[in-house]
């Protein structure tokens, strides 16, 4: 496989980097909240943790994906001129 056919990797712009940091902080906060909620009742720790953590994680990941797509810089479309 040749390297000529590979697309160049896109670099994150500043707004996208801020969005990634925000999503990371939100995930850490969600982890802390889920641990706190699960620790309240040790008998059902695992189900409580998984239910609370993943119910918060999934919307955060979707919001992160959407924000990365929306904050992406638009590529100028170049139209080919035919003579």
WOMOHU-V800414 format. One record per pair of residues at least 24 apart in sequence whose C-alpha atoms are under 10 Angstrom apart, sorted by the first residue. I is the first residue (numbers start at 1). J is the second residue. Records with the same first field share a line. If there is no record, write none. Layout:
I->J, J
This chain:
10->72
11->72
12->68, 71, 72, 73
13->68, 71, 72, 73
14->71
15->67, 68, 71, 72, 73
16->64, 67, 68, 69, 70, 71, 72, 73
17->68, 71
18->68
19->63, 64, 65, 67, 68, 71
20->64, 65, 67, 68
22->64
23->57, 60, 61, 63, 64, 65, 67
24->60, 61, 64
26->56, 57, 60, 61
27->53, 56, 57, 60, 61
28->57
30->54, 55, 56, 57, 60
31->56, 57
